[in-house]
Amino acid sequence: MEPVTLTTARLLLRTVGPQDTDAVYAAAQDPDIQRWTTIPSPYLPEHAQSFTEQLVPDGWANASMFTFGAFLPEGDLVGMLSLSMRSLGVAEVGFWGAKEHRGHGYTTEAALAASHWAFTKMSIDRVEWRAEVGNTGSRAVAERAGFVVEGTLRSSINNKGVRRDCWVGSLLPSDLGLPSTAPYLPAPA
C-alpha cells in the first residue's frame, strides 16, 4: 500500500523517511518515551535510521503497520503514531508525543484522525489502545480521543524483556458516529 497523508486543523500526518531520522532520534532521547514505549533504550542513531528507512516503509508496503509522523505546519515533529494490524478488522494504535509539544492535544488530534481514516478507508471496525499500567499520559490521550478503557490485561506487554500489566481500551466507528463494515451485536447489559 502506498503511504497516505492526513491533515487535521493543526497537523500534517505523513509517513516518515530518511529526512526525518534526526528529528525522530532527537525526540526519542526523552526518558519518558524510552520508559513507556517499547523502543530500544538507549535509543541510538542507527535505531532511528532503521525505523525511518526500513520499518516504516516496510509496514506500509505490506499493509501491516501504518506509521504517521505528526508535524506542525512549520515542519516540527510533534509525535509519532502507528496503526498495527492485529486481526481482520482490528488495528492497535501506538503513539508518543515529543516532550516539548505535550499538553497541546496534538497526540489526541492525531489519534482521532488516524482512527477516522482506518474506519472509513481501511475497513477497520475496532482500534485498540494498550499502555502499561501507570502510563497516565497515554491513558489521558486515549480517553480524550474517546477510547473506552475496558480493563487490565495481566502480563500482556513485554517492555525491554520484562512482562508488565497493561490497560486496554477500544474505539469503535460508532464512537465517532460512523458505520461499521461488519454488523456489531453488543453483549446484553
N, C-alpha and C positions, 0 to 999 in steps of 0.2 A: 504494500500500500504506500502511496506517496504521502509524505507529511502534509498536514493541513495547518493553516494559520487561523487563529480565532482572535476576535477583538472584543473588548468589553468597553465600558465607559472610560476606563483609565489605563487599560493594559493591552499589550500585544502579546498573545500566546503563540509561540512558534517553536519549531524544533531547534535544538542547539547543534552547533557544529564546531569545527576547529577554531573559528573566530571567537568562540565563547569559552574556550578552555581556560584562559587565565581568570575570567570572571567566576567561573564555576569553582576553580581551585581556591580563589581568594575567599569566596563566600563559605566554602566548606571547611575553612580553618576555624570557624566558630565552634567552640567546645560543645555548645548545646546541640548543634547539628550532628556532630560526631557522637555525642552521648545517646541521643534519642532516635537516630536513624541507623540503618544497617550498613552505611557506607564504611569503608575502611578507616581505621584510626591507628596511627596518624594517617591523614589524607595527603598523599604525595602528588606532585605534578603528573606523574605517569597515570595515577588513578583518574584524574580529570581528563587527561588525553584519551584514555581508553573509553571513558564514559561518552565524551562528545564525538569521538571518531569511530567507535565501534558499537558500543552497547546501544546508544540511541538510534543510529541509523539501522542497525540490525533489527531492533524492536519494531520500527515502522515497516521495514521490508517484509518481515514475516508475520506482521499483524499480531504480535504477542504483547507488545508494550508500546503505548503511545505517550511519548515524553514531550512536554512543553516547558520551555523557559518562559517565565513571566517577566515582561520588560515594560518599563515606563516609556512614554513617547520619546524621551531624550536618549533612550538606549540603555539605561541602568537595569541590570538584572536584579529583580526583587525576590525571585524564588524559582523553585522547580516543582513540577507536578507531573506525575505519570499515572496512567491507567493501564494496569496489567490485567490481561485476560486470565480469568481463573477457571471458568467453565462456560458452557453455552449460555450466553445472555448475561453473564456476570463478570464484572471487572472490579478490581481493587484499586482504590486511589491511594497514592502516597504523595506527600508534599513536604517541602520545607521552605521557610522564608528567610531571606538574608537578614542578618541581625539589625542592620541599620534601617531596614524598611518594615520591621514588625510594628504592629499596633495601628496600621492604617487600613486594614481589611483587604489587603491585596490577595492574600492566600485564599480567603473565603471567596472573593470575587473570581479568582482563577478556578477554584474547585467547582463553583456553580457553573461557570462557562463550559468547562471540560465535561462535566456531568450532563449538561443540557445537550452538548454535541454527541456524547455517547448514546443518550436516549433517542435523539432524533436522527442521527446519521449512521449509527453502528449497531442498531437492534439490540442494545443493552437494556435489560429490564431491572437490573439491580447493580448499584455501585456500592461496594463495601468499603468501609474505612476501618483500619485497625491501628492501634497505637499501644505501646507498652503502658501498663498501668502506672500512673504517676506523670505521664506526659500531658499535663493540663493545658498546655498551649495548643497542642494538636487537637485535643478534645474540644476546646473552645472554638477553634476554626470549624471543626466538623459540625458542632451543634449550631453555630451561626449560619452554616450553609444548609441547615435543615436535616442533617443526618439524625436518625433516631438511634440512640445508644441502646443496644439490645442485650448487653451483658458483658461478662468477663470470661475469656477462654483461658483455661489453665495451661501453662507451658506451651503457648502457641507461637511465640516468636523466639527465634534464635538470633540474638544480637551479640555478635562477636564471640560466639562459642558458648554463650550462657542462655539457657532456656528461661523465658520470662512469661509472666501472665500478660494478657493484653485485653484492652477493651475492644469491642466490635460494635459497629453500627452500620446502618444502611440508609441509602437514599433511593427512592423508587420514582419512576416517572410521574406517578400520581402526586407525589410530594411537590412537584413543580407544575402541576396542572396539565401534565402531558399524558397521552395514552400509552399503554404498554403494547409491545409487539405480541405478547402471549397473554392469554387470559390469566387473571390472578384471583385466586379464591382464598381469602384470608381465613385463618383458623377461627372457629366460633369463639365468641367472647366468653 
